[in-house]
Amino acid sequence: KKLDVASSVEKARNEANWHQLASIADTIREENIFKKLIKAESELEILIASNSIEQDETLSSLKRQLLTITNDAKKKQQYQLESSFLLAKTYYYLKLFKDVTKLYAELKLESIHVSDNSNRWLVRNICEAFCCKGKCLEQLKANSADIIKCYERASTLLITLNISGKFNKERRDSTSKFVIGEFLEESIGTIPRLLLNKCSTDDIVRRSRFLLVAFDSNFSLHLRALLSYHLAEILLFRMNDHKYLPVTLKSITDYANQTLPLVKLSIDDVKNLYFPDDITEEVLLLLLLTEMLTIKDIENIGITDLNHLRNVYDLLTVVLMRRSLIPIVAEIYERALKYSMDIFHIWFQFSLSLIANRKYDRAILALKKCLVISPKNSIINLIIAKISLNYLNDFDDAEMYATQIIDQKESHHLSANAYLILGIAYSRKASSVLLINHRKKLQERALNALEKAYRLAPGDYRTSFYLALNYAFIRDIVNAVHYSRIALHLNGTDLGCLHLTALLLSAQKKGRQALDVCDIASTEYPDNFSLMFLKAKLEEVYISGNQALDTYKAILVKYHLLSKKAKLNENRAKSDVISTISYNQVTYSDDASSVSGISTVGSKGLSTHLDFELTPRLLTKIWLSIADVYIQLGRLSDAEMSIREASMINSKSVEYGRLHESKGNWREAKQCYDDVLAGNHDHFDTLLHLGLTHHKLGNLDMAEKFFLEAVKVEPAAHCAWNALGTILQERDCDDTAAECFLLASDFESTSPAVSFHSILQFI
């Protein structure tokens, strides 16, 4: 019967089944030291496992019990080692660190002999004792060498038993499983981090690599996951490509022989290992291994604390984003949702990865899930509003989410951002509305919201910039100049501020000064096409068509050079993807450490690291701008060649009609404009030229109709008002014509070289 009890106690201890151990203690009738010992042991371990260790009264009571048990054990010379280990652990959780080290000194911990026949539970307790001593010495600011020695001894004991096959053998021969224990796993697994300020980074990396090789996959998933995670963290943040120590078979075996002579690592154990080529590859492999081991642990044990998995995904994000592997980041977080459906951080990171991957519709859905988890999170409302405004042109949603932030009465910073988004949403709505009264109301709302944003955040250049831009839209040049100067003072290198300043100078007919601003801006943004187009237009208006033509040709050359550069960057990024292990292609085997099915994936939407998109539409615009200058210079054959180049990209363009106009082919011009208008009913240039064409053909009714449509689209276009006035004058509507001419004159006096709407309202 005693043998049955002893084997039951050993089984419960090996499996860390402390409730079972308490039940066994209750079945023992005799009040002896053994019963008291296992009763106290079960109470202590249950208290630790329940994370209720801060209950000092219970711990103090256990300390008194264990002191009595230890004294009795010394007298009867029974269970002295076991009772002392439990008492030392109690001291540790009571933060009596000196008492812990004193007790271990009395036990002569370093002299305790461990053999292959030693009890597994005893070995685990000795390992825990060394880790506990190491932690106490850390708290007591002891010598680093003594601390390192404690952790080395603990890891050596575990490695020796693991390599000798004791654990595996006993696991096969017994129905019980052996649990290392959370304390020991955390202590050994965090050795790399614990030793950060006590050893050189190179030593920590060598030690961690050796431990990963020494602990096989059947030993402890959580322990290996911790080791790989902390090694990846150190490699990522404490080592660079120049100081990287390559992983080799010799480096691992040499370290084992020099540092841990008790451990004889067989060459066969490491022959089949894969050795990464560089630091990024090693970090990525370590993190993918950590993820697999952690997921395996979750599936096997049902761990509910997912903080470790979350940290792994955060590090994976850092590594992959450094290599611009954005699609893989999104894939990883999508898989993570399987294990963390209601964790805000995972959903938020997933939504950010979708935004980086330009999947804005899905990002909105993910962000709305974040709002379900955290309903009062104004940051999420702000991001949804920005995406709706910037990428989806959903002004109603942008308005709704911005209003929610305002209603929550958040900080001045958040409220200012909300009013800024609200103002831009109203402004962009106004630019798409054709009804004049409705447009005016929206413009008033936009200015009102932007003024509130400016009052809340006068130091934010964006509030003054957008105020200036919206005053420019309604041709209030005085206020526009006032706020643009404030914006320029707050951020003198911002592209939008410089662009708007140049346009306002051109609206004040200060062309030379506007060109000077363009030249200054070009030094900061040499590859920005908006600035280059503005410079060419200013040269066309204030200098000569030939100089503008030279600038447009330079823009064309720049486009082709940057296209080649973008293709090279894209190929380089794709090669990075090809050298990366695809998360989707990694499969789990029975051995959780093995990675099978390694293959490669392509990547879409990789960043070219440029501040614009080299689209066919941009190339078309360049050719048509060149054609426009040729037409004005009377070089119709050159214009026709430029238009043909543009037509290879887009067959419908206003310049075809312009070319026919220049040749006096009014009916052909009309047909071209009709074709363009069929695809874009609100295209201002087409409406204007179609009106002029009908005027030349003598169809005054149709001419008036198209001029009216043109002024609805661009109410401040002086050329449209002037043309409308001419038609009305010919029809003897002198009073109305005079009003049109006056409006045309007013608008012309404040007309910029390029429309103010050429500046995008983008947050």
Secondary structure, 3 states (H helix, E strand, C coil): CHHHHHHHHHHHHHCCCHHHHHHHHHHCCCCCHHHHHHHHHHHHHHHHHCCCCCCHHHHHHHHHHHHHHHHHHHHHCCCHHHHHHHHHHHHHHCCCHHHHHHHHHHHCHHHCCCCCCCCHHHHHHHHHHHHHHHHHHHHCCCCHHHHHHHHHHHHHHHHHHHHHCHHHHHHHHCCCCCCCCHHHHHHHHCHHHHCCCCCCHHHHHHHHHHHHHHCCCCCCHHHHHHHHHHHHHHHHHHCCCCCCCCCCHHHHHHHHHHHCCCCCCCHHHCCCCCCCCCHHHHHHHHHHHHHHHHHHHHHHHCCCCCHHHHHHHHHHHHHHHHCCCHHHHHHHHHHHCCCCCCCHHHHHHHHHHHHHCCCHHHHHHHHHHHHHHCCCCHHHHHHHHHHHHHCCCCHHHHHHHHHHHHHCCCCHHHHHHHHHHHHHHHHHHHHHCCCHHHHHHHHHHHHHHHHHHHHHCCCCHHHHHHHHHHHHHCCCHHHHHHHHHHHHHHCCCCHHHHHHHHHHHHHCCCHHHHHHHHHHHHHHCCCCHHHHHHHHHHHHHHCCHHHHHHHHHHHHHHHHHHHHHHHHHHHHHHHHHHCCCCHHHCECCCCCCCCECCCCCCCCCCCCCCCCCCCHHHHHHHHHHHHHHHHHHCCHHHHHHHHHHHHCCCCCCHHHHHHHHHCCCHHHHHHHHHHHHHHCCCCHHHHHHHHHHHHHCCCHHHHHHHHHHHHHHCCCCHHHHHHHHHHHHHCCCHHHHHHHHHHHHHHHHCCCCCCHHHCCCCC
